Amino acid sequence: MLERWLKELAQPRGDEIHVLARAIREHAARWPAIVEAAQALEEASSLEVGPRLARLREEVGRYRALTVAGQFGAILVISADPAVGRAVGRAARRDTVLVERAARAAKLLSTRPFSAIVLDLDLPDVAATTLVDELRAQPGTSSIPVIALRGVEHRPKRKRPPDPRISRTFDKPVDTAELAQAIDQVISARPPVAGSALGAALRGAAAGDGDGQDPDALAQAISSGGRYDLRKRIGQGATGCVYAATQTSMGRDVAIKVLFPQWCDDRRARERFQRESVVLAKLDHPNVVRAIDAGHHAGLYYLVMELVDGESLAERLRREGPLGETRSLRIVRQIASAIGHAHRHGVVHRDVKPANVLLGRDGHAKLADLGLAKMLWTGLDTPPDSPSSSVGGTPAYMSPEQLRGDAVDVRSDLYSLGLTFYECLTGQPAFPATSISTLIERKLMAPVRPPPEVAPQLGPHFLAVLQRLCAVRPAARYATPAELLDDLERLERGERPLAPPPSNEDRASLLLVEDDDGDALLATTTLERAGYDVVRVRDGDEAVARFEDAIPPDLVVLDLMLPGSPGIEVLERMRGQLGWREVPIVVLTAQSEEPVVVSALERGASDYVMKPFRADELTARVRRFLRPRA
């Protein structure tokens, strides 16, 4: 349509201009700027036709360019509330696609382009900020603007700086006119670039141009200060890149991390970058990358660190696979010592993973990248009521409490180290998953895959240490790095560790299938207080979708009156699924007729509870089949 309008506006006949303008206005409701320009042309006098025709051509051409660039496609709405989708559809005047869960959103984003994302912070399956981190980490979605909608529970108790990952935030219920304006603004906005040379560097970094062997404009900008000579780019992340360089005054090799230009004017991004230098300055340990200098030059922020001659643990694992017990133990002992040193100085790393462990040619392992570190007791972190104060890191290695957005301490770092240890020993990630949503559900519901399934040669002592490191509940893990180091030393001597048997390390997990929010809240609160971990899904289709990927829970509480697949059908499919056949299933029913209850019991229900139910009644039914674990 836009292409046709451009052709018709190129050489219109004088007697057809007003008719053409009216036709465009009547069919351009999705493009308000075109409507305004077309109406102005429709009402123009003979003297005003020329400039107003030019303006309409310009607006049509602009929207066509945006469409070709993928900036005027559909809006992805991620919300469990259909009313939110309808409100966004009215505001956007564009095609909108509504999905209720993060897993579906991730799949859609991998198969089609979207102009913007409207994200309801009240997601049922994943912390919304975790989903934003995942979007920002993927090249295909990192530049899509995100507009957040928040309810009362997500509003900060005190004023805080805006989240740099989110373009705009609105309180619910949303003003449709304001939302429409915001959608237009965030889609047409361009990131600020400081100067043409830096702009070229930014474009090169974003596109991955070149092989990193020649200094680019960023390197030239920092080198112009005379203190450092940047030779080649050796690494790159979402907000910056790392160069191998020479400190000219001393002639020694160093590594320099540079914040990308578009982030230098962003207060939150700048503070996070500078926090890393503050944290590193507090630490002096042979297994922590040492800070040398930090500064600001030519509009850029940079951090100077020691240059580790070697590779990351992630690169080593990709190249060699499993490292064996001896080498794995040596690496993990060094990183556990580094985490212990950081803990003694009040620092939680929050992003321990193989990519942040550097292996030198001399055999030393060093913990790097403390940009997400939290300094306890000093307040050098995002405000406590900020949505991102606890959620941050790499989902595949984050602890369950970090994924939920709860407060974290050193036990979270030990969990991440446990997943790293698992990967060193087996050559495989502890939680392989096809989507962020599936990954999070597995982590919150079940412990890691038993290592004997992927590495049967591992001894029982190693298994005991892994089970304790990777426990779902923080209280079941090692309390301090010192406790872990004691058991690692016992492993080196071939002795039995002090880690408790794995059978007591996690709470029993329950799957709650319930569409009614009130009943779900009562059931979840009741069962969690009784000592169980509860994961809720809203309908039968979601429950059925879990069969292929999810590890079976210890018990299912299933409402028989569900949207999507009926509860009786879900019950039958659960009983027909290998691995789910022996799982106790307690059904909830609001129907007192005997045939409904009898039908459920005949199809495999273990017991039933009538709705509305009492908390003690539901707890008693569950405890018939499953006692809370210590």
Secondary structure, DSSP 4 states (H G I P E B T S, - for coil): -HHHHHHHHHS--GGGHHHHHHHHHHH-TT-HHHHHHHHHHHT--TTTHHHHHHHHHHHHHHHHHHHHTTSSSPEEEE-S-HHHHHHHHHHH-S-EEEESSHHHHHHHHTTS--SEEEEES--SSS-HHHHHHHHHHSTTTTTS-EEEEE-GGGS-SS--PPPTT-SEEEESSPPHHHHHHHHHHHHH------SHHHHHHHHHHHHT-S-S-S--HHHHHHHTTSSEEEEEEEEE-SSEEEEEEEETTTTEEEEEEEE-HHHHT-HHHHHHHHHHHHHHHH---TTBPPEEEEEEETTEEEEEEEPPSEEEHHHHHHHH---HHHHHHHHHHHHHHHHHHHHHTTEE-S--SGGGEEEETTS-EEE---TT-EETTTTBSS-TTSTTSS--S-GGG--HHHHHT----HHHHHHHHHHHHHHHHHSS-SS--SSHHHHHHHHHHS-PPPGGGT-TT--HHHHHHHHHHT-SSGGGS-SSHHHHHHHHHHHHTTPPP-PPPGGGSS--EEEEE---HHHHHHHHHHHHHTT-EEEEE-SHHHHHHHHHHSPP-SEEEEESS-SSS-HHHHHHHHHTSTTTTTS-EEEEES---HHHHHHHHHTT--EEEESS--HHHHHHHHHHH-PPP-
